[in-house]
């Protein structure tokens, strides 16, 4: 729980209305119907409370709001597309002012020669992708919520997605940021430079800080040449060890050209065919499936021929047991749809526990094989559902309740124990309990348990230096001192 604050709404609310205008402020108890979509959490686990939500349209307005809230010692929680997974935009304090960035949604500049784009924090990720494409360039950040998530939230959590293997996380695509820091001043770090060694890299303190050090209002990103040539494969293997062999061989053949390499369990394929209109493009009875993409900016690269040769070698060695390749755009779309539907179809099978863990690729097999044993020992007949980004070691090791168990029993009697056991396993493999979704308030206890105490002390010192009043998204990321 975040600390409770006191405020003087009789003075604060009029001041905020002067900044954004009455039409851009929703007041709790007055505009409750309009507030509801912003207060509902994406997985419908909890609802936020606040005294109001403000909708600034400019960085200057954000700065004025932050300064005003600081003057009134009022906490601020920034909100974006509300697609987060760890309660990073949640407020449990009725004194909170929630600040929506949806109206800061302009593309400020696209520089073709420099291959950069500068956008405001409220821009929808898909809009940035489409803008780059219109100018003959490519913005590689891609994830399931790209039609609704805002780039400010991607920056706040250092989002990953499916193309990390080739292009990196959000942080790796970012050259500079503009942000309002807790004293209400604007940090103008919108550099478009690829080389700048003039002191501390302040942008990387703000990226991944989930609004606890300031509110990112704009960013400059690198763009890439379009992937004019890309090939997809959908293959089956018997074991996770075989899947890792496929990853290694594919990387060897297509060095620097493997964009994604996704693992899918048999259970997911069964549920996909049970709960959707999608069908597996190869036999649906194999233990594990892999969807991968290789891409090049050079249309003359012999990706198709090399892909077939690579697959033939893997099949001759008995590593790959079934396979197909994308013969047209429709097949590429099908492979993508299968991967993106995995989360949705799991919902039809009752209560589940979601995980976002990462380990070194060399430890993925141990994570999954040992993980199956650990969770089955704790909850017999549990249905493990591990899928995700094998190419970078980020596995969503989700767990669905046993078929004969009620949702309530599973959540109340097993969830906490399963989370602790799997996170202990990950920690023992030198992994992370949060690979790409962030910390928010949901994983505060995990931070206290697993994060190096020296690192936590450094983080607390940084937080205090930026935000001594603890007004910026309080209760997130950093656990309180005991």
C-alpha positions, 0 to 999 in steps of 0.5 A, a space after each residue: 500500500 502506498 502512503 496516504 496523503 492529505 490535500 486541500 481539494 478546495 484550492 488544488 482543483 481550481 488550480 488544476 482547472 486553470 491549467 487544463 480547463 474544466 473540460 479536461 478534468 474529471 472529478 471523483 464523485 462528479 464524473 464517475 461514469 467518465 472516470 470508470 475506464 481510467 480506473 479499471 485495471 486491464 485484468 479487472 483485478 482492482 480499481 483505482 481511486 483518486 480525487 481527479 484525472 487531468 488531461 494535459 495537452 502539452 509538456 508545459 501543462 504537465 510541468 504546471 500540474 506537477 508543480 501545483 501538486 508538489 505545492 499541495 503535497 499531492 501524489 501524482 500517478 501517470 496513466 497511459 493506455 492502461 494495458 500494463 500488467 503489474 499495477 504500475 498505473 494503479 492508485 489506492 490513495 483517494 488524494 491522488 491526482 491521476 495524469 493522463 497523457 492521451 492528449 500528448 499524442 503528436 508526432 513532432 518530427 521524423 528525420 529521414 536522413 538521421 533515421 529518427 522519430 520524435 513523438 509525444 508520450 501519448 502516441 499509440 505504438 501502432 501509430 508510430 509504426 505506421 508513421 515510420 512505414 509511410 516514410 519508408 522506415 521501420 520502428 521495430 518495437 512490437 507487442 500484442 497491445 500495440 493498437 492501444 498501448 502508449 509509447 510513454 508506458 512502453 518507455 516507463 516499463 522498458 517494454 520488450 515484445 517479439 523483436 527484442 532478439 534483433 533490435 533490443 528493448 525500448 531502451 535500446 531504441 531510444 536516443 533521448 527523452 523529454 520529461 517533467 521531473 518532480 519539482 515541476 521543471 522540464 528535462 529536455 533530453 531529446 537528443 538525436 545523437 547516437 554518440 554523446 559521452 557528456 556525463 551521466 545517461 539520465 534518459 536511462 534513469 527515466 526509462 524503466 522507472 515507471 513514473 517514479 522519477 518523473 513523467 516522460 512526455 516525449 522521446 526520440 527513437 532510432 528507426 531502421 530500414 524496412 524489412 523488405 525480405 522476411 521469411 517465417 517458419 513454424 516448426 515442431 520439436 520433441 523437447 525444450 533442449 531441441 528448441 534451443 538447438 534450433 535457436 542456436 543453429 538458426 542464429 548461426 545461419 542467419 547471424 543478426 537476421 533472426 527477429 523473433 523466436 517464440 516457443 509454444 507448448 502443445 497445451 496452448 495449441 490444443 486450447 487454441 483450436 478449442 477456443 478459436 477459429 485458428 488451426 495449427 498449420 502443422 500436426 497438432 499433436 507435437 510436444 512443442 512448437 516454434 514460430 520464428 522470423 528471419 528478416 533483412 533489409 536487402 530484398 536480394 538476400 536468399 532467405 527463403 532458400 537458406 531457411 529451407 536448407 537450415 530446416 532440412 538439416 535440422 530435420 535430418 538430424 532429428 531435431 525438427 519433427 514437423 515444419 512449414 514455412 510461410 509461402 505467402 503473406 496469409 501464412 505469415 499473418 496466421 503464425 502471428 495470430 497464433 502467437 498473439 491468441 495464446 493469452 486470450 484462449 487461456 482465459 477460457 480455462 479458468 483462473 491462472 497465474 501469470 509469470 514474466 520471467 527470464 533466465 539465460 538461454 542456457 538455463 531455459 530447459 532447466 527452468 521449464 523441466 524443473 518448473 513442471 516438476 515443482 508446480 505439479 508437486 505443489 498443485 497436482 494436475 495443474 496445467 503449466 502453459 509456458 510460452 514466449 520469447 525463447 530467443 531472449 530467454 523471456 518465458 511467460 510460465 503461466 499456470 492454469 488451475 486443475 480442471 476439477 478445481 474451482 477458481 476460488 480454491 486455486 487463487 486462495 490456496 495455491 497462487 501465492 505458493 506457486 509464485 514463490 516457488 517459481 520465482 525461487 527457481 528463477 532466482 536460483 538460475 540467475 534470472 529475473 522475476 520481471 523480464 518485460 512487464 515492470 514492477 508496479 505495486 504488484 511485484 514490490 514484495 519480490 523486489 524486497 526478496 530478490 533484488 540485491 540489497 545494495 542495488 535497492 539502496 542505490 535505487 532508494 537514494 536516486 528516488 530520494 534525490 529526484 523525489 524527496 516528497 515521494 509524490 511521483 507514483 508512490 508505492 511503485 518499484 521500490 519497496 519501503 524500508 522495514 
